[in-house]
Amino acid sequence: QVQLVESGGGLVQAGDSLRLSCVASGRAFSRYSMGWFRQAPGKEREFVASISRGGGTTYFSDSVQGRTTISRDNDKKTVTLQINDLKPEDTAVYYCNTDSVWGQGTQVTVSS
């Protein structure tokens, strides 16, 4: 069974950048696409970004498109999400996901 552990969240100011990491353990990491989701207080969990098994295809939500990158290192079983020009509306718990497995989440708080 794969396990996912996120890190990198914190309190930042609007306009800052933040890099979130997700480290996987267990089954073959490179066989699966990876995604990031987020959930703000009182809201449903929403898609942020995803990356294909080999890293060649990425998708982003409209809300982060153009200021976000996602990358992966299959040797290190790590997927990284970098969000630039953070906005208060980016405040949420960010979750790493593959298949039906979720990490515990990492809190990102953006102050205005």
N, C-alpha and C positions, 0 to 999 in steps of 0.2 A: 504494500500500500504506500503510495506516494505521500509525502508530507511537504508542506510549503511553509516557509517562514519569511515574513516580510520585515523590512527594517528601513530606516531612513526618514521616517516622518518627524514632525516637530512643529514648532511655532515659528512662522516666518512672516515677513511683511509683504504687502502687496508689491508686485514687481520683482520679487526675488525668484530664484530658481530652487528646485528641490529634486534630488535624485532618490528614487525609491528602488530598493533591491528585493528580490525574492529568490531564496535559495531552496532548491528542491532536493529531496532525498528519496531513495526508494527506487522505483522502476525507471526504465530508460527514459531519461528526460528528453532526449532528442527525437523521440517518436511522437511527441505531442505538441500541438500548438499551445500557446500560453496567452493568458489575458489578464488585464487589470480592470477592476471594477471599483466603484466607490459608493458609499452610502452616507448621505448627509442626514443630520438629525431630522426626524419626522418625514423623511423621504424614502422612496424605494431605492434599492441598489440599482446602479446604472452602469452600463458599459463605458469604459474609458478608452482602452486600446487593446490590440491583440497582435500577435506575431506568429508566423507560421513555423513549422518544425525546423526548417533550415534558416529561418530569419529573412527570407527574401520577400515575403509579403507582410505588409502591416496595414492595420486599419485603425482609425481614430474616430472618436465621437466628434460631432460638430463643435461641441463646447471646448475641446482642447486641440482641435485640428490647427496646425500651423505653429503651435508653440510647444509641441510635445514630441518626444522621440521615444521609441521602444526598441530595445536591443536584447540579444541573448548571447550567452556563451555556453554552448552545449558541453564543453569540457568541464566547466566549473558548475554546470547545472544552475545557472543564474539567469534571471531575466531582470532587466533594468528599465525603469520608467523615469524619464526626466521631463519635468514640466517647467517651462520658463514663463516669465511674466505672470506669476501667480496672482489670482484674484480672490477676493473674499469668498466668492461663490465656489471656489475650489475646495473650501473647507469640508472635510469628510473623513471617514475611515476608508482607507484604500486597501483593497483585497487583491491578492494574487489568485489566479484560478487556472486549473487545467482539468479538462473533462468534468467530473463532478466533485472535484476536490478543491477546498478553499483553505487559504491560510487564516491566521487569527486576525489579521488586519493591522494597519499602522495608521495612527492618527495624524492628519495634516490639518493645521489650523493657520489660516491666513488672516492677518490683521490688516485693517485698512489704515 
